[in-house]
Amino acid sequence: MKQILFKSILLILSLSLGLSSVYSQENFSLKDDPSVVFGDLNLSDDSPLYREILQYMDQHHQDIARRQLQEVEEGRGLKVWGDLNHVGLRFNKGFGSFSIELKRQVAPDLFDDERWLVTDTFDIYVDATQLLNRLQDNEVIDISEQNLALFSGLTFKRSYTHVHFADTYEKALGFNLDKLFYGFQNFRNSDSIRLAPDEFIKKEDSLGFQAGGLGSIPLTTGLAAHAGALITYEKLATVTLQGVAEDEQSFAGEALRLSREKNKEVSVGARAGLVADFLGLLQISLLSVDFSYSLEDSYKQYMALSFSELDQLERENGLELLKRFLKHRKVNSDEIAHYRVTEEQRRLETSRFKYQALLFGGKRDLKTEYIKIVKEEKEHVFFRHHFEKSRYRQNFFSRLFYEVVKKVTQLKSIINNAELKTEKVRLEYRHKRNLLKTKEDLHLSEAPTLSVNFMKGLYSHKVRKKIKEDILGFLDHFSGADPLLARQVEN
């Protein structure tokens, strides 16, 4: 038995160590300045990627527009969604290590019968595998095929959206095509802040990858161990600008609304177990352990400026403040205090542990959420804690039926529990610090907002002495419990 456990631990460790080195720089070596390698991923104002797109559009955008408009006239561009006719243009082009996709959708404005709604999107996709292949072909880096495969899950996307309006269908479809073909130029000059009422532009960056491993080893005849792990990472950054119509102004003279958001999520999961194989006819899990951890971070800021404030920023070279804001760079609170509408920061940390040994099992979930909101120059901080624990014992015949059905039909049936015990605690309070982490006392004068919820559940197919003792012990903790309830349990 010790050898079996030792082999299982070795398998889990080998998978974990393998995952930790997936994206290390040792997987490739540089032949040139490191900035050359990642230059194509640099989407700054003067990056090679933008220059290549700009050069292509300068040469071909008129031919592309002519072909696309001709297709729409011939009826090939017509699409029907939600009982409304949405006519539009669409074009995509690959550039080796990256690709672009352009779309224009035209629809009647539901709130104004005399104008048409135009939505232009310009998407840029960068695939890490294609990028590294290109750099290898240009002899910028050395990388093996095996290590190249490790980067197959890494992708980057930048999306530009421009919403504007036109008086007629013809103008909506074929006019202002620069907003479509040069959508990637948005946010690159001061013209972006001078938007017409209801005009809207957005830039969204998303980056994500997955890395994982799965393996199994035979321990002895009819017994095998398996283990797996998965790491995921997602990051999303968004900035928006919106021109404000007169009937939607929240204060006199409001001209522009700005917002920026950042979301990041990291999760790690691992699983290991032992499986018994009975002559190839039936496989039963003897032991399984699952663990997962995730961290979600989000940050949002909203600002609003009047016409006079925009003019003042232009005169005093204050547009640099807006550029830093829109590029997600650091901006001091004092600099934007006058324009800030609201600010919100959230962090959610979740851990889950689940185990099962033959008919016995359980799980434990823990969540902690941090919320900070700044509005009207007042800061509000909240914490939410959620804890849940459960233990169970499965019904033997129900579990056996489950395994047989899964083997024969590849379908999963419901497993009935003979016993189930659950505990839940939810705690919410207003405070600047995580009191569970700092282990400080909670003073109601410092935390006027407090909410506590307890829940405990017991289920048993048969009433046993141990179950009665657990229920009576739980009732003893509450002075307000009805004595009649305790007598009913005893009888």
N, C-alpha and C positions, 0 to 999 in steps of 0.2 A: 504493500500500500504506500509506503514511503517513496518507493521508486516512481510510482504512478504520479503522486503529487509533485515530486521533483521535476519530472518531465513536463508536467502541465505548466509549472511556473517558468521553466526554461522557454517554453513556447510563447507564453505571454510576453516575457521580457524581450525575446528576439523580435517579435512584431513591434513592440513599443520603440525599441532602439532603431529599427528600420524606418519607422515613420518619422522619427525626430530628425533624420538626416536627409529626408526627401528633398528639401529645398535649400540645402546648404550650398555655399559657393564652391565646395570641393567637387561638385558634380560637373563643373566646367572650368577651364582656365582661360584667362584673357591673353590676347595677342596684341592688344592696343590699350589706349587710355580707357578706363572703365566708363567714362561718360559717353564714349562712342557706343558701347553695348546698349545702354538704356536710353540713348538719344531718341530712338523711334517711339519709346513709350512716353517721352516728354511732350505734353500737349500744351506747352507754353506758347506765347504769341509768336515766337520765331522758331518753332520746332520744324524739323525736316518733314514730319508727317503733314503738317498744315501747308507747307510750301508745295508738297507734291499734290495735295488735293486742290490747292488754289491754281496751280499751273494747269491741271487737267480741266477744271471748270472753265477757266479763261478760254481754253481751246475748243471745248466740246459742248458747253451748256446750251448754246443756241440749237445745235443739231439734236440734242436730247429732247429739248422742249418741243421742237417741231414734230419729232417722231411720236412723242407721247400724246400731244394734242390731236394728231391725226388718228391715233388708235381710239381716243375717246370719241371723236366724231364718227368713227366707223362702228362704235358700240362695244368695242372689246374692253373698254375701261370701266364699264358700268357694273356696279355692285349694289346689291339690295340688302340692307341690314335693318332689322327692326321696323319694317314697313316704310322706311324712308329711303329715297334714292340718294346714294352717296357716290357722286362721280369724282374721280380723282386721277392723279398722276403717280407713277411709281417707277423707280429706277434703282438698280444696285450695280456695284462695280467692285471687283477685287483688285488689290494692289500688291499682292504677294503676302506680306506679313500683316496686312490689315485690309479691311473692306469697308465700304460705305453703302448706306441704303437711304434713299430719299422718298418721301411720300407727301402728296398733297391731297387732302380730303376736302370736298366742297359740299355744303349742305345748307338748306334754308335755315335762317335764324328763327328759332322758335319764339323769341320774344320781340321780334321786329319783322313785320311782313315785308318791309322795303329794303332789306339787306340780306346778304349771304355770309355765312360763317366759313372761314378758310383756316384749316389747320395744317401747317407745314412741319414736317419732322425730318431731321438730318441726323442719322445714326452712324457712329464710327465704332467698328468692332476690331479689337486687337487680340489675337490668339498667341499665347506665349510660345507654343510649339512652332508655329510658322515663323514667328520673329526670330527664335533661336536658330532655326534652319537657315534663314536668310543671313544671319550673322556668321554662321558657320561657312556658308557658301562664299561669303565675302572675306573669309579668313580673319574674322575679328575674334572669334573664340574657337576653342577646341572642346568638343563635347561628344561623348559616345552615344550610340543609338539607345542603349539601355538607360542612361541618365536622361536623355531627351524625353523618353516616355514618361518620366516622373513629373514633367511639367504639363502633361496633357490636360489636366483639370483646371489650369489657370486661365481665366478669361477677363477681359476688360471691355467695357462699353461706355461710350460717351454719347448722350442723346441731346439734341437741341430741338426745342419745340417753339413754334411761333404761331400764335393765334391772332388773326386780324380779320377785317371785314371788307366787303365790296358791295357796290350798289346793285350790280346785276350778275347774273350767272356767268356771262362771258368774261366780265372783269375778274370774277372770283377764280375762274379756271385758268385764264391766260395772262393776267396782268400781275405785276409785282413778283415776277419769277425770281428776282434776286433774293427775295426772302426765303425761297426754297433752296436754290442752288448755292447760295452763300450763307446759309443758316449758321454755319460754323464760325462766321465772323461776328455773331452776336456776342456781347459782353467784352468785345475787344476795342471798343472806342466809346466816346462819350455820347454818341447818338443813341445808345441803348437806353439811356434814362429818359429820353424824350419820346414817350409813347402816347399814342392817341387814346382817347377814352375807351376802356374795355380791351385794349390791345394787351397781349400777354406773351412773355417769352420766358423760357425755362431751360436750364442746363442741368443735366443729371449724369453723374458718374457712378458706375457700379463695377465693383471688382470682387471676384469670388474664386475660390478653388476648393477642391476636395482631395483628400489623400487618405488612403486606407489600405488595409491588408487583412487577409483571411487565410487561416491554415488549420490543418488537422494532422495528428500523428496517431498511429495505432500503438496502444500500450501493451496489450496482450490479446489473446484470442477472444473476439466478441466484445472488446472494450476499446474505445478511442477517445481522445481528448481533442477539443477544437477551441480556437480562440480567434478573435477578430477585433479590429479597432478602426475608427473613422474620425478624421479631423475635418471640419468644415469652417470656412471663413468667408464672410460676406460684408462688404462695405458699400454704403450708398451715400452720396453727397449731392444735394440739390440746392440750386439757387433760382429764385423767380423774381420777375419784375412785372408789375401790372399797372397800366394806366387806369386812373379812377374816373368814372363817369360822374357827372354833377349830381345825379339823383342817388348815388351810392357813397357820397363823401361822408366820412365819420366826423369831420370838422371842416370848417369853412376854408376853401382854397386847397383842399387835399388833391395832390396831383399824382403821386406815385407811391406804391406799396412795394416793399422789398422783403424778402424772406430768405433764410438759408437754413438748411437742415443737414445733419449728419447722423447716420445710423450705422452701427457696427455690431456684428454678431459673430461670436466665436463659440464653437461647440466641439466637445471631445467625447467620444463614446467608446466603450470597451466591453467585450463579452467573452466569457470562457465557460467551458462545461465538459461534462463526461457523458458519453452516450454508450448504452449497451445494445448490442446487436444479437438477437436470438435467431441464429441460423439463417439470417437474411430475410426472415419472415416478418419480424417486428423489431422496431427500434424504439427504445425508451430512454428518455433523459433522466439520468441519475442525479446529476448536479449541474446547476447553471447559475451564473453570477453575471449581472448586468450593471454597468455604471455609466452615467452620463453627467456632463457638466456643461452649462452654457452661460454665456455672459452677453447681455444685450445693452448697448449704450446708445442713447439718442440725445441730440441737442438741437434746439430750434430757437431761432431769433426772428422777430418780426419788427419792421420799421415802417414809418410813414412820413412823407415829406410833402410840403406845400410847394406851390409854384415859386413863391418868394424865396423859400429855403433852397430850392434847386438853383435859382439864379445866384444866390449868395455863395453857394458852394463852388459854382463855376468861376465867379469873380475872384474868390479867395483860394483858388487851387485846392478846394476841399474835395474834389472828385477822387483824389487818392484814397480818401477814407472809404468811399463807396467801392472802389476797386479792391481794396483789401477785404472789405466785407463780402463781396461777391466771389472772391477767390478763396474763401474760407481761411483767410489769414487772421492773425491775432488782432483784435480791436479792443482797445481799452473801454471799459464801461462808461467812463466819463465822456469819451468822445461821442458816443451814440446815445447818451442818456436823454438828450432833448428829443431825439427822433424815435426812440424805442417805444414800441407798443406793448410787447410782452416777450418774455424769454422763458424757455422751459428746458429742463434737463432731467433725464430719467436714466436709471440703471436698474436692470433686473438680473439677478443672479439666481440660477436654478441648479440644484443638484438632485439626482435621483439614483437610488440604489435598490436593486431587486435581486432576490435570490430564491432558489428552490432546490430542495433535496428530497427526492422521491415524492411523497405526498405532502410534505411540509414546505411552506414558503412564506415570503413576506416582502414588503417594500417600505422605503422611507423616502419621502420627498421634502425638500426644504427650499423655500423661495424667500428672497429678500429684495424688496423694491425701494429705491430711493427716488424721491420726486422733489425737484426744486422749481418753483415758479416765481418769476419776478414780473410784477404788474403794477403800474402806477408808482414805480420806484419803491415798492414794498416787496420784501422777500418772504416767501412761504416755503418751508421745508417739511416734508412728510416722510415717514417710513412705514412700510407694510411688511410684516413677517407672516409666513404661512408654513406650518409644519403639519405633516401627515404621516402616520405610521400605521401599518396593518400587518397582521399575521393570520395565516389560514392553514387549515388541514383539509386536503381534498378527499372526496369520497372515493374509495378504492375502485368500485365498480364503474363509476362515472369516468374516472381517469382511464381505466382499461378500455372502456368503450370509445373514448376519445382517440386513443392510440390506434385502435383497430380501424376506425373510420378514416383517420388520416392516412394510414398505410394503404387502404383499399381504394379510397375515392380521392385522395389528395385534398380533402376538405377538412375543415376544423369544426368540431362541435363544441358545445358549451360544457365545461367541467363544473359540476356542482360541488360546493364546499360543505364539508361536515361541520366545520367550525370556522368562524371569522371574527376577528377582533380588530377594531379600528379606533384610532384616536386622531383628532384634528384640533389644532389651535391656530387662531388667527388674531394677530395683534397689530393695531394701527395707532400711530401717535404722531403728534406734531413736535418735532425737535430737530436741532441742527446736527445732532450726532446719532450714530447707530448705537443705541444703549445696550443692545445684546452683545455687540462686539466690544464696547468699552467696559461693559459690566458695571455701569453707573446706576445709581438709584434714580427712579423716575419721580420727579416732583411735579405735582399737578399745576403748581404755579408756573412752571416752565413749559409744561405740555398740557395746555387747557383742552386740547382735543385728544381723546383717548377712547379706543374701542377694543374690547377683548371678547372673543368668542371661543367656547370650549365645546367639543362634541366627542362623545365616546359611544361606540356601538359594539354590541356583543350578539353573535348569532350562533346557535348550536342546533344541529339536527336532533340531538338528544340532550335532555337536561341532565347534566352531571354535577357532582358535588363541587368540582373546581369552578365551574361556571357560576354557581350560586355564590361561592365565596368572592369571586371577582366582582359581581354585581353589588353585593352587600358592602364590600370594601370601598367601592366607588361612591355609594350613597352616603357612607359615613363622612365623606369630605364636605357634604353640603348640609348645613344646619337647617336650611329651609325645606328639605325633602320631606314629603308626606310619610309619616311612620307606617301608614297603611300599605304603601308600596313595598316596604321592606318585608312586612309580614306576608304579603302575597308571594314574594320571591321565595321566602322560607318554606311556604306551604306548597 
